[in-house]
């Protein structure tokens, strides 16, 4: 799944993805940028 990396300022394919639920109950996907190692986040079902 792709997400926007705030550090690289580009869309990249996430590594180590896992599905989470935000505080407001909405689903999201969290992962790591393969280039810089920054946490990446994408709201919505994944």
PDB file with SEQRES, HELIX, SHEET and CRYST1 records, atoms N, CA, C and O in Angstrom:
SEQRES   1 A   46  UNK UNK UNK UNK UNK UNK UNK UNK UNK UNK UNK UNK UNK          
SEQRES   2 A   46  UNK UNK UNK UNK UNK UNK UNK UNK UNK UNK UNK UNK UNK          
SEQRES   3 A   46  UNK UNK UNK UNK UNK UNK UNK UNK UNK UNK UNK UNK UNK          
SEQRES   4 A   46  UNK UNK UNK UNK UNK UNK UNK                                  
SHEET    1 AA1 4 UNK A   2  UNK A   5  0                                        
SHEET    2 AA1 4 UNK A  10  UNK A  21 -1                                        
SHEET    3 AA1 4 UNK A  27  UNK A  33 -1                                        
SHEET    4 AA1 4 UNK A  39  UNK A  43 -1                                        
CRYST1    1.000    1.000    1.000  90.00  90.00  90.00 P 1           1          
ATOM      1  N   UNK A   1       0.839  -1.181   0.000  1.00  0.00           N  
ATOM      2  CA  UNK A   1       0.000   0.000   0.000  1.00  0.00           C  
ATOM      3  C   UNK A   1       0.885   1.244   0.000  1.00  0.00           C  
ATOM      4  O   UNK A   1       1.910   1.286   0.680  1.00  0.00           O  
ATOM      5  N   UNK A   2       0.485   2.244  -0.758  1.00  0.00           N  
ATOM      6  CA  UNK A   2       1.254   3.474  -0.838  1.00  0.00           C  
ATOM      7  C   UNK A   2       0.744   4.494   0.163  1.00  0.00           C  
ATOM      8  O   UNK A   2      -0.446   4.539   0.475  1.00  0.00           O  
ATOM      9  N   UNK A   3       1.658   5.308   0.659  1.00  0.00           N  
ATOM     10  CA  UNK A   3       1.314   6.413   1.542  1.00  0.00           C  
ATOM     11  C   UNK A   3       2.327   7.526   1.315  1.00  0.00           C  
ATOM     12  O   UNK A   3       3.390   7.302   0.736  1.00  0.00           O  
ATOM     13  N   UNK A   4       1.990   8.723   1.774  1.00  0.00           N  
ATOM     14  CA  UNK A   4       2.860   9.878   1.584  1.00  0.00           C  
ATOM     15  C   UNK A   4       3.858   9.958   2.733  1.00  0.00           C  
ATOM     16  O   UNK A   4       3.473   9.946   3.902  1.00  0.00           O  
ATOM     17  N   UNK A   5       5.144  10.039   2.393  1.00  0.00           N  
ATOM     18  CA  UNK A   5       6.187  10.186   3.406  1.00  0.00           C  
ATOM     19  C   UNK A   5       6.450  11.669   3.621  1.00  0.00           C  
ATOM     20  O   UNK A   5       6.816  12.380   2.685  1.00  0.00           O  
ATOM     21  N   UNK A   6       6.267  12.130   4.833  1.00  0.00           N  
ATOM     22  CA  UNK A   6       6.438  13.549   5.141  1.00  0.00           C  
ATOM     23  C   UNK A   6       7.904  13.982   5.045  1.00  0.00           C  
ATOM     24  O   UNK A   6       8.189  15.137   4.729  1.00  0.00           O  
ATOM     25  N   UNK A   7       8.816  13.079   5.312  1.00  0.00           N  
ATOM     26  CA  UNK A   7      10.237  13.415   5.275  1.00  0.00           C  
ATOM     27  C   UNK A   7      10.771  13.442   3.840  1.00  0.00           C  
ATOM     28  O   UNK A   7      11.479  14.375   3.461  1.00  0.00           O  
ATOM     29  N   UNK A   8      10.438  12.428   3.045  1.00  0.00           N  
ATOM     30  CA  UNK A   8      10.891  12.350   1.642  1.00  0.00           C  
ATOM     31  C   UNK A   8      10.057  13.246   0.722  1.00  0.00           C  
ATOM     32  O   UNK A   8      10.505  13.625  -0.361  1.00  0.00           O  
ATOM     33  N   UNK A   9       8.843  13.580   1.164  1.00  0.00           N  
ATOM     34  CA  UNK A   9       7.896  14.379   0.384  1.00  0.00           C  
ATOM     35  C   UNK A   9       7.494  13.724  -0.933  1.00  0.00           C  
ATOM     36  O   UNK A   9       7.334  14.395  -1.953  1.00  0.00           O  
ATOM     37  N   UNK A  10       7.335  12.408  -0.895  1.00  0.00           N  
ATOM     38  CA  UNK A  10       6.860  11.652  -2.052  1.00  0.00           C  
ATOM     39  C   UNK A  10       5.983  10.503  -1.575  1.00  0.00           C  
ATOM     40  O   UNK A  10       5.986  10.157  -0.394  1.00  0.00           O  
ATOM     41  N   UNK A  11       5.231   9.914  -2.505  1.00  0.00           N  
ATOM     42  CA  UNK A  11       4.462   8.711  -2.189  1.00  0.00           C  
ATOM     43  C   UNK A  11       5.371   7.513  -2.339  1.00  0.00           C  
ATOM     44  O   UNK A  11       6.095   7.394  -3.328  1.00  0.00           O  
ATOM     45  N   UNK A  12       5.336   6.629  -1.367  1.00  0.00           N  
ATOM     46  CA  UNK A  12       6.161   5.432  -1.390  1.00  0.00           C  
ATOM     47  C   UNK A  12       5.344   4.235  -0.914  1.00  0.00           C  
ATOM     48  O   UNK A  12       4.310   4.386  -0.264  1.00  0.00           O  
ATOM     49  N   UNK A  13       5.828   3.054  -1.252  1.00  0.00           N  
ATOM     50  CA  UNK A  13       5.208   1.809  -0.798  1.00  0.00           C  
ATOM     51  C   UNK A  13       5.621   1.574   0.661  1.00  0.00           C  
ATOM     52  O   UNK A  13       6.810   1.585   0.979  1.00  0.00           O  
ATOM     53  N   UNK A  14       4.649   1.365   1.536  1.00  0.00           N  
ATOM     54  CA  UNK A  14       4.949   1.161   2.961  1.00  0.00           C  
ATOM     55  C   UNK A  14       5.485  -0.234   3.223  1.00  0.00           C  
ATOM     56  O   UNK A  14       5.114  -1.191   2.543  1.00  0.00           O  
ATOM     57  N   UNK A  15       6.358  -0.343   4.210  1.00  0.00           N  
ATOM     58  CA  UNK A  15       6.867  -1.627   4.695  1.00  0.00           C  
ATOM     59  C   UNK A  15       6.311  -1.854   6.095  1.00  0.00           C  
ATOM     60  O   UNK A  15       5.915  -0.908   6.776  1.00  0.00           O  
ATOM     61  N   UNK A  16       6.284  -3.099   6.513  1.00  0.00           N  
ATOM     62  CA  UNK A  16       5.823  -3.466   7.869  1.00  0.00           C  
ATOM     63  C   UNK A  16       4.452  -2.870   8.174  1.00  0.00           C  
ATOM     64  O   UNK A  16       4.254  -2.263   9.227  1.00  0.00           O  
ATOM     65  N   UNK A  17       3.510  -3.043   7.254  1.00  0.00           N  
ATOM     66  CA  UNK A  17       2.187  -2.453   7.452  1.00  0.00           C  
ATOM     67  C   UNK A  17       1.386  -3.236   8.483  1.00  0.00           C  
ATOM     68  O   UNK A  17       1.519  -4.453   8.618  1.00  0.00           O  
ATOM     69  N   UNK A  18       0.552  -2.496   9.202  1.00  0.00           N  
ATOM     70  CA  UNK A  18      -0.370  -3.121  10.141  1.00  0.00           C  
ATOM     71  C   UNK A  18      -1.616  -2.269  10.236  1.00  0.00           C  
ATOM     72  O   UNK A  18      -1.548  -1.041  10.187  1.00  0.00           O  
ATOM     73  N   UNK A  19      -2.748  -2.923  10.371  1.00  0.00           N  
ATOM     74  CA  UNK A  19      -4.028  -2.225  10.473  1.00  0.00           C  
ATOM     75  C   UNK A  19      -4.246  -1.794  11.910  1.00  0.00           C  
ATOM     76  O   UNK A  19      -4.026  -2.562  12.847  1.00  0.00           O  
ATOM     77  N   UNK A  20      -4.683  -0.552  12.067  1.00  0.00           N  
ATOM     78  CA  UNK A  20      -4.962  -0.024  13.404  1.00  0.00           C  
ATOM     79  C   UNK A  20      -6.332   0.658  13.380  1.00  0.00           C  
ATOM     80  O   UNK A  20      -6.920   0.856  12.318  1.00  0.00           O  
ATOM     81  N   UNK A  21      -6.820   1.006  14.549  1.00  0.00           N  
ATOM     82  CA  UNK A  21      -8.056   1.761  14.681  1.00  0.00           C  
ATOM     83  C   UNK A  21      -7.716   3.048  15.413  1.00  0.00           C  
ATOM     84  O   UNK A  21      -7.119   3.017  16.489  1.00  0.00           O  
ATOM     85  N   UNK A  22      -8.098   4.182  14.831  1.00  0.00           N  
ATOM     86  CA  UNK A  22      -7.807   5.472  15.453  1.00  0.00           C  
ATOM     87  C   UNK A  22      -8.722   5.709  16.646  1.00  0.00           C  
ATOM     88  O   UNK A  22      -9.673   4.958  16.867  1.00  0.00           O  
ATOM     89  N   UNK A  23      -8.431   6.758  17.415  1.00  0.00           N  
ATOM     90  CA  UNK A  23      -9.221   7.069  18.604  1.00  0.00           C  
ATOM     91  C   UNK A  23     -10.692   7.316  18.288  1.00  0.00           C  
ATOM     92  O   UNK A  23     -11.564   7.027  19.107  1.00  0.00           O  
ATOM     93  N   UNK A  24     -10.969   7.852  17.093  1.00  0.00           N  
ATOM     94  CA  UNK A  24     -12.356   8.137  16.732  1.00  0.00           C  
ATOM     95  C   UNK A  24     -13.063   6.926  16.141  1.00  0.00           C  
ATOM     96  O   UNK A  24     -14.219   7.029  15.731  1.00  0.00           O  
ATOM     97  N   UNK A  25     -12.381   5.764  16.088  1.00  0.00           N  
ATOM     98  CA  UNK A  25     -12.992   4.528  15.636  1.00  0.00           C  
ATOM     99  C   UNK A  25     -12.805   4.221  14.161  1.00  0.00           C  
ATOM    100  O   UNK A  25     -13.246   3.169  13.698  1.00  0.00           O  
ATOM    101  N   UNK A  26     -12.164   5.109  13.408  1.00  0.00           N  
ATOM    102  CA  UNK A  26     -11.958   4.879  11.979  1.00  0.00           C  
ATOM    103  C   UNK A  26     -10.730   4.000  11.748  1.00  0.00           C  
ATOM    104  O   UNK A  26      -9.759   4.073  12.502  1.00  0.00           O  
ATOM    105  N   UNK A  27     -10.774   3.166  10.700  1.00  0.00           N  
ATOM    106  CA  UNK A  27      -9.624   2.300  10.409  1.00  0.00           C  
ATOM    107  C   UNK A  27      -8.501   3.085   9.731  1.00  0.00           C  
ATOM    108  O   UNK A  27      -8.745   4.090   9.063  1.00  0.00           O  
ATOM    109  N   UNK A  28      -7.276   2.613   9.913  1.00  0.00           N  
ATOM    110  CA  UNK A  28      -6.109   3.227   9.282  1.00  0.00           C  
ATOM    111  C   UNK A  28      -5.023   2.168   9.125  1.00  0.00           C  
ATOM    112  O   UNK A  28      -5.112   1.082   9.698  1.00  0.00           O  
ATOM    113  N   UNK A  29      -4.006   2.496   8.350  1.00  0.00           N  
ATOM    114  CA  UNK A  29      -2.869   1.606   8.141  1.00  0.00           C  
ATOM    115  C   UNK A  29      -1.605   2.358   8.505  1.00  0.00           C  
ATOM    116  O   UNK A  29      -1.415   3.506   8.102  1.00  0.00           O  
ATOM    117  N   UNK A  30      -0.746   1.711   9.267  1.00  0.00           N  
ATOM    118  CA  UNK A  30       0.502   2.320   9.696  1.00  0.00           C  
ATOM    119  C   UNK A  30       1.656   1.488   9.180  1.00  0.00           C  
ATOM    120  O   UNK A  30       1.580   0.259   9.160  1.00  0.00           O  
ATOM    121  N   UNK A  31       2.728   2.152   8.759  1.00  0.00           N  
ATOM    122  CA  UNK A  31       3.882   1.437   8.238  1.00  0.00           C  
ATOM    123  C   UNK A  31       5.150   2.264   8.365  1.00  0.00           C  
ATOM    124  O   UNK A  31       5.190   3.260   9.087  1.00  0.00           O  
ATOM    125  N   UNK A  32       6.191   1.833   7.647  1.00  0.00           N  
ATOM    126  CA  UNK A  32       7.489   2.497   7.706  1.00  0.00           C  
ATOM    127  C   UNK A  32       7.961   2.787   6.286  1.00  0.00           C  
ATOM    128  O   UNK A  32       7.772   1.969   5.386  1.00  0.00           O  
ATOM    129  N   UNK A  33       8.575   3.950   6.086  1.00  0.00           N  
ATOM    130  CA  UNK A  33       9.130   4.314   4.787  1.00  0.00           C  
ATOM    131  C   UNK A  33      10.368   3.453   4.525  1.00  0.00           C  
ATOM    132  O   UNK A  33      11.242   3.366   5.387  1.00  0.00           O  
ATOM    133  N   UNK A  34      10.460   2.811   3.342  1.00  0.00           N  
ATOM    134  CA  UNK A  34      11.605   1.944   3.055  1.00  0.00           C  
ATOM    135  C   UNK A  34      12.907   2.713   2.838  1.00  0.00           C  
ATOM    136  O   UNK A  34      13.986   2.127   2.923  1.00  0.00           O  
ATOM    137  N   UNK A  35      12.825   4.015   2.560  1.00  0.00           N  
ATOM    138  CA  UNK A  35      14.025   4.806   2.272  1.00  0.00           C  
ATOM    139  C   UNK A  35      14.602   5.451   3.534  1.00  0.00           C  
ATOM    140  O   UNK A  35      15.783   5.283   3.840  1.00  0.00           O  
ATOM    141  N   UNK A  36      13.752   6.197   4.268  1.00  0.00           N  
ATOM    142  CA  UNK A  36      14.274   6.951   5.420  1.00  0.00           C  
ATOM    143  C   UNK A  36      13.899   6.363   6.773  1.00  0.00           C  
ATOM    144  O   UNK A  36      14.471   6.755   7.791  1.00  0.00           O  
ATOM    145  N   UNK A  37      12.944   5.424   6.806  1.00  0.00           N  
ATOM    146  CA  UNK A  37      12.577   4.781   8.064  1.00  0.00           C  
ATOM    147  C   UNK A  37      11.554   5.542   8.893  1.00  0.00           C  
ATOM    148  O   UNK A  37      11.293   5.175  10.039  1.00  0.00           O  
ATOM    149  N   UNK A  38      10.969   6.598   8.330  1.00  0.00           N  
ATOM    150  CA  UNK A  38       9.972   7.387   9.044  1.00  0.00           C  
ATOM    151  C   UNK A  38       8.643   6.642   9.089  1.00  0.00           C  
ATOM    152  O   UNK A  38       8.316   5.894   8.167  1.00  0.00           O  
ATOM    153  N   UNK A  39       7.872   6.846  10.167  1.00  0.00           N  
ATOM    154  CA  UNK A  39       6.541   6.262  10.272  1.00  0.00           C  
ATOM    155  C   UNK A  39       5.649   6.875   9.218  1.00  0.00           C  
ATOM    156  O   UNK A  39       5.644   8.090   9.018  1.00  0.00           O  
ATOM    157  N   UNK A  40       4.883   6.012   8.537  1.00  0.00           N  
ATOM    158  CA  UNK A  40       3.927   6.475   7.545  1.00  0.00           C  
ATOM    159  C   UNK A  40       2.534   6.064   7.989  1.00  0.00           C  
ATOM    160  O   UNK A  40       2.367   5.089   8.721  1.00  0.00           O  
ATOM    161  N   UNK A  41       1.542   6.810   7.543  1.00  0.00           N  
ATOM    162  CA  UNK A  41       0.180   6.629   8.039  1.00  0.00           C  
ATOM    163  C   UNK A  41      -0.789   6.869   6.910  1.00  0.00           C  
ATOM    164  O   UNK A  41      -0.642   7.835   6.162  1.00  0.00           O  
ATOM    165  N   UNK A  42      -1.777   6.005   6.772  1.00  0.00           N  
ATOM    166  CA  UNK A  42      -2.816   6.204   5.754  1.00  0.00           C  
ATOM    167  C   UNK A  42      -4.173   5.890   6.348  1.00  0.00           C  
ATOM    168  O   UNK A  42      -4.411   4.796   6.860  1.00  0.00           O  
ATOM    169  N   UNK A  43      -5.060   6.873   6.270  1.00  0.00           N  
ATOM    170  CA  UNK A  43      -6.404   6.715   6.809  1.00  0.00           C  
ATOM    171  C   UNK A  43      -7.257   5.954   5.804  1.00  0.00           C  
ATOM    172  O   UNK A  43      -7.165   6.191   4.599  1.00  0.00           O  
ATOM    173  N   UNK A  44      -8.072   5.054   6.290  1.00  0.00           N  
ATOM    174  CA  UNK A  44      -8.957   4.267   5.443  1.00  0.00           C  
ATOM    175  C   UNK A  44      -8.629   2.803   5.546  1.00  0.00           C  
ATOM    176  O   UNK A  44      -7.574   2.414   6.045  1.00  0.00           O  
ATOM    177  N   UNK A  45      -9.548   2.000   5.065  1.00  0.00           N  
ATOM    178  CA  UNK A  45      -9.365   0.548   5.138  1.00  0.00           C  
ATOM    179  C   UNK A  45      -8.255   0.106   4.205  1.00  0.00           C  
ATOM    180  O   UNK A  45      -8.147   0.599   3.082  1.00  0.00           O  
ATOM    181  N   UNK A  46      -7.433  -0.819   4.665  1.00  0.00           N  
ATOM    182  CA  UNK A  46      -6.335  -1.240   3.824  1.00  0.00           C  
ATOM    183  C   UNK A  46      -6.040  -2.647   3.826  1.00  0.00           C  
ATOM    184  O   UNK A  46      -5.121  -3.087   3.136  1.00  0.00           O  
TER     185      UNK A  46                                                      
END                                                                             
